[in-house]
């Protein structure tokens, strides 16, 4: 089972973090679990996650510090904001299918 982490926030230097999914974060995380849990182990905190296969990063997100230099799956940020979880999964699935070829 592939292990991925969704990066749903951006760091704004000393100003802290902005959550991309807020105020929908609980609903979005539930929907992501519903769609992904059968095939992926998912999380939401890249700083504490270990042995990940990839990070899922909204492509318009700024200032994300990929400290561990993990592979990134870029997904249009609008898919997160509008809750199009099925389309997000299609992109993630395509990434891993391409990796296996």
VOPAGU-2260 file (C-alpha; in pm, 1 decimal, decimal comma):
REM VOPAGU-2260
SITE   aa  ch    i         X         Y         Z
SITE  UNK   A    0       0,0       0,0       0,0
SITE  UNK   A    1     142,1     338,4    -101,9
SITE  UNK   A    2     181,9     597,1     171,2
SITE  UNK   A    3     103,9     959,9      78,4
SITE  UNK   A    4      58,1    1286,7     263,7
SITE  UNK   A    5    -161,9    1573,0     150,1
SITE  UNK   A    6      -0,8    1914,3     198,3
SITE  UNK   A    7    -293,6    2144,4     262,6
SITE  UNK   A    8    -109,6    2444,3     400,8
SITE  UNK   A    9     149,4    2698,1     295,9
SITE  UNK   A   10     417,4    2852,6     513,3
SITE  UNK   A   11     440,8    3229,0     499,3
SITE  UNK   A   12     785,4    3271,7     657,1
SITE  UNK   A   13     746,3    3409,6    1008,3
SITE  UNK   A   14     374,9    3472,1     961,7
SITE  UNK   A   15     286,1    3107,6    1022,5
SITE  UNK   A   16      71,4    2881,1     808,5
SITE  UNK   A   17    -235,6    2924,6     592,8
SITE  UNK   A   18    -459,2    2621,3     558,6
SITE  UNK   A   19    -572,4    2568,8     200,2
SITE  UNK   A   20    -867,7    2352,3     300,3
SITE  UNK   A   21   -1008,5    2571,7     575,5
SITE  UNK   A   22   -1299,4    2598,2     655,7
SITE  UNK   A   23   -1366,7    2270,7     474,0
SITE  UNK   A   24   -1074,1    2081,5     626,8
SITE  UNK   A   25   -1274,6    1829,4     830,3
SITE  UNK   A   26   -1512,9    1757,2     544,0
SITE  UNK   A   27   -1227,5    1742,8     292,8
SITE  UNK   A   28   -1016,9    1509,9     508,0
SITE  UNK   A   29   -1318,2    1278,2     554,3
SITE  UNK   A   30   -1380,1    1272,7     178,5
SITE  UNK   A   31   -1012,9    1206,0     108,4
SITE  UNK   A   32   -1019,7     913,2     351,5
SITE  UNK   A   33   -1338,1     774,4     191,1
SITE  UNK   A   34   -1188,1     780,2    -157,5
SITE  UNK   A   35    -825,7     687,1     -81,8
SITE  UNK   A   36    -827,9     451,1     217,8
SITE  UNK   A   37    -886,6     131,7      17,2
SITE  UNK   A   38    -567,9     178,9    -185,8
SITE  UNK   A   39    -347,9     426,4       2,1
SITE  UNK   A   40    -233,5     505,9     352,3
SITE  UNK   A   41    -288,3     881,0     380,1
SITE  UNK   A   42    -189,9    1155,8     619,5
SITE  UNK   A   43    -187,4    1533,0     645,0
SITE  UNK   A   44     136,0    1625,4     825,5
SITE  UNK   A   45     448,9    1596,8     610,2
SITE  UNK   A   46     676,0    1698,7     897,2
SITE  UNK   A   47     594,7    1395,5    1112,1
SITE  UNK   A   48     531,0    1135,3     843,7
SITE  UNK   A   49     790,7     863,1     790,8
SITE  UNK   A   50     877,5     655,2     485,0
SITE  UNK   A   51     639,8     824,0     242,8
SITE  UNK   A   52     605,7     736,7    -121,8
SITE  UNK   A   53     501,3    1090,6    -218,2
SITE  UNK   A   54     352,7    1420,9    -111,5
SITE  UNK   A   55      33,8    1545,6    -277,6
SITE  UNK   A   56      84,2    1919,5    -319,9
SITE  UNK   A   57    -161,2    2172,3    -466,7
SITE  UNK   A   58      23,7    2324,4    -762,0
SITE  UNK   A   59     -58,8    2684,8    -674,3
SITE  UNK   A   60      66,5    2652,6    -317,1
SITE  UNK   A   61     353,9    2883,8    -235,1
SITE  UNK   A   62     642,8    2848,7       5,4
SITE  UNK   A   63     609,0    2478,8      81,9
SITE  UNK   A   64     938,9    2356,6     223,6
SITE  UNK   A   65     986,1    1994,0     120,3
SITE  UNK   A   66    1247,3    1930,3     390,6
SITE  UNK   A   67    1279,6    1559,4     318,5
SITE  UNK   A   68    1298,8    1610,6     -59,7
SITE  UNK   A   69    1017,6    1362,5    -119,7
SITE  UNK   A   70     855,6    1315,1    -459,6
SITE  UNK   A   71     569,0    1558,7    -513,7
SITE  UNK   A   72     244,9    1490,8    -696,7
SITE  UNK   A   73     118,3    1828,5    -816,8
SITE  UNK   A   74    -260,4    1863,8    -815,4
SITE  UNK   A   75    -454,8    2179,0    -910,5
SITE  UNK   A   76    -541,4    2359,9    -586,2
SITE  UNK   A   77    -892,6    2427,8    -712,6
SITE  UNK   A   78    -968,7    2055,0    -687,2
SITE  UNK   A   79    -906,8    2071,9    -311,4
SITE  UNK   A   80   -1104,3    2390,9    -264,2
SITE  UNK   A   81   -1400,9    2260,7    -464,1
SITE  UNK   A   82   -1381,8    1912,1    -308,2
SITE  UNK   A   83   -1326,8    1720,0    -632,4
SITE  UNK   A   84   -1166,5    1428,3    -450,5
SITE  UNK   A   85   -1229,1    1178,6    -732,7
SITE  UNK   A   86   -1026,7    1393,3    -973,8
SITE  UNK   A   87    -748,8    1423,4    -715,8
SITE  UNK   A   88    -740,8    1043,9    -692,1
SITE  UNK   A   89    -721,4    1011,2   -1071,2
SITE  UNK   A   90    -407,8    1228,4   -1069,8
SITE  UNK   A   91    -250,4    1033,1    -783,3
SITE  UNK   A   92    -333,8     699,3    -948,0
SITE  UNK   A   93    -184,2     816,8   -1278,5
SITE  UNK   A   94     135,8     923,9   -1101,5
SITE  UNK   A   95     188,8     582,4    -945,6
SITE  UNK   A   96      90,7     397,4   -1265,1
SITE  UNK   A   97     356,0     598,6   -1450,0
SITE  UNK   A   98     610,6     519,3   -1176,1
SITE  UNK   A   99     547,3     146,0   -1217,8
SITE  UNK   A  100     611,0     146,4   -1592,5
